[in-house]
Amino acid sequence: MASRSSGTAVAEPVTPGSRRSAAKTAAKPSADAAAASFAALTHKLDYLDAGDIKRVREAYRFADEAHLGQFRASGEPYITHPIAVAGLCADWKLDAQAIMAALMHDAMEDCGVTKAELIERFGSPTADLVDGLTKLDKLQFSTREESQAESFRKMLLAMARDVRVILVKLADRLHNMRTMDAMAAAKRTRIARETLDIYAPIAHRLGLNQTYRELQELSFQHLRPWRHAALSKAVQKARGYRRDIVERIQRDVEKAFHQSKLELQVFGREKTLFSIYRKMREKHLTFAQVNDIFGFRIVVQTLPECYLALGVLHQLYKPMPGRFKDYIAIPKANGYQSLHTTLVSPLGTAVEFQIRTEHMHAVAEKGIAAHWLYKSKGGAVQVQEAQRLGAMWLQSLIDIQDETRDASEFLEHVKIDLFPDAVYVFTPKSKILALPRGATPVDFAYAIHSDVGDHCVAAKVNGEPVALRTELRSGDVVEIIGAPGAKPNPAWLNFVRTGRARSKIRHYLKTMEQEESQELGSKMLTQALRAEGLTMPGDDTEESPVWQQLTRWSGNRSREELLTDIGLGRKIATIVAKRLARLLADRGTRPDAVTLTMGRYAHEDNDHAQGMVTIDGAEGASVQMAPCCHPIPGDAIVGYLGRGEGLVIHTAECGIGKRLYERDSERWMQVDWAEQPTRAFETGVTVLVKNGKGVLAQVAAAVAAAEADITHIDMGDEPAAQTTELRLLLSVRDRLHLAEVMRTLKRSSLVLRVARVKP
């Protein structure tokens, strides 16, 4: 039975500074070590033509010169690392440009070689590959995390343009993971964690299963060395116990297929230590309870033979219900195809079989790289297919990049999208979509198109209406119901699972907040200028120098950004208005007497007022109702301009609001309700009720009879007694409507007292 090696661990590349010290202390290996290594690489390049091999040798000489005098911590010449990376790329049969980039991938970062130099000597495509692999070390970042996120973002965007970037990067990471023993424990742990969180899932998404498993295994070995050692020992011991049953199953299977006259290969395979460990953790099992440690892989000649082989197996052993998966008819998102079935062995243990063709097997192990492996048969078409397969996921990176400017947020969205498990769902027109496990109808809507997601209001799954937070299952037929005026709900961020949906929602909310804040800021500055006897200057050519001077003074990049800052409370409208008045006075503009009188009349009751703003409920995120007092139309209200929070509306008698006024009076401004508010507003009431059958139903019926809605109900944690106090959040039109609701509640026989909540 074949078992996998998790790779050898020798040493890890060190920084240029530490290389010098390493060079002094390490014993230098033989001078021809690098040459011997390149000879081994040349042997792997026999699939390239003579011209390509000549260019690769030229790239090797260039890299060898660039790294001259540099040594790894093990004492080997540093050039051995690029040669090893190029060797891994050659195993995948990548083209000459990728092999050259692998040889020179550290030249720009560590040796001061410029991109222009590489373009001149090796051409633009190779230089672009090397540049995509180079970290952003020259820029200054405030934290290691920020630097890592920005470098990762750069690499992923280069990878979206050319998938060879990530193939070379994965080869680089794999060799570094194999040779990490000479590093400090803390650094080893950090790199292993990064590999497990990011690079192993990327390998999986691109179908590089062999690389994926080895990266996982090596990460596990460095992150949990004791557990890795204990599990390794347990598996070694169990292997001896299970040898007889494995050999018996293999004999039975080969005999059955021989009788069916099917030509095939049968391979025994063993679960990796990391997958055993993960299964034990997720399902709370002991090692003895994990009974599918081994399985079999059957490779046949043609696609129809896959299904014939499945029939033979199901006649030989009984299949376990619900454990059959057809990834040939519905391939995984990374192009993986196989039939999976779990059978009950003669000793009652579960054994998994995977059935596939030779080409499917190559794609399963090498993923996108398999298309280079087979390009001698398919020519350029196979390489195009590799790019297309990669583009299925990589295109979403470009979409996320367009919406997300913050590097760490971009990294967070990408991590979300690196889910190894997927569910396969259908549109009403039978188009299939792969989504991460736990995805909801909102994720589905954004996967179709951002407009579908933005205007989504409801969903149907298999013809039945469902909540938008419902988790989808494989085989579900999902229909999205939209409305032209609908917009994304911030609450969706609590349950969406795809990075695309999350970035689109955040982008929309940020854009809307900016537009609303800009509109509010414009209104506030207009009112504050009126108190100075001036009107708002336009942004035409004649008056644009005034805005340029004002934005330079305020530290903003544009007029729009300044107005947004005023709307969000980052700038005080009265202070900005006074500065603008001074600038206008310098240009000869004088206060208008009528405007000045109107401004004074509007603010005679409030020295600190910045102008009257009317509230009608359509302001959106830039204006919030304070959760402490829940103001509603008809209440006397005041506005507090929180720093970066926009305008927060409090009732005039709110105790919290009064304390804020004493502390920060200049941030208060006059506000009033519009004559016709556009929506209902929430406010809190307490209802003391007698405990009895149907009390909640009576309360709900009374609220409904008064044409109001209950948006939240809280009964507290007190044990049941004769009476209970309910705290309701009601949606009402205004104070008169609230009074009507409270009167209706008081008429109920089980209600003892009703009062509005006041802070």
Secondary structure, DSSP 4 states (H G I P E B T S, - for coil): ---------------HHHHHHHHHHSPP--TTHHHHHHHHHHHHTTTS-HHHHHHHHHHHHHHHHHTTT-B-TTSSBTTHHHHHHHHHHHHTT--HHHHHHHHTTTHHHHH---HHHHHHHH-HHHHHHHHHTS--TTS--SSHHHHHHHHHHHHHHHHHH-THHHHHHHHHHHHHHHT-TTS-HHHHHHHHHHIIIIIHHHHHHTT-HHHHHHHHHHHHHHHSHHHHHHHHHHHHHHHHHHHHHHHHHHHHHHHHHHHTT--EEEEEEE--HHHHHHHHHHHT--GGG---SEEEEEEESSHHHHHHHHHHHHHHSEEPTT--EETTTS--TT----EEEEEE-TTS-EEEEEEEEHHHHHHHHHTTHHHHHTHHHHTHHHHHHHHHHHHHHHHHHHHHHHH---HHHHHHHHHHH--S-EEEEE-TT--EEEEETT--HHHHHHHH-HHHHHTEEEEEETTEEE-TTPPP-TT-BEEEEE-TT----GGGGGT---HHHHHHHHHHHHHHHHHHHHHHHHHHHHHHHHHTT------STTTHHHHHHHHHHHT-SSHHHHHHHHHTTSS-HHHHHHHHHHHHHHTT----HHHHHHHHHHHTT-TT----EEE-S--GGGEEE-TTT---TTS-EEEEEETTTEEEEEETT-HHHHHHHHH-GGGEEEEEE-SS-SS-EEEEEEEEEE--TTHHHHHHHHHHHTT-EEEEEE--SPPP-SEEEEEEEEEESSHHHHHHHHHHHHTSTTEEEEEE---
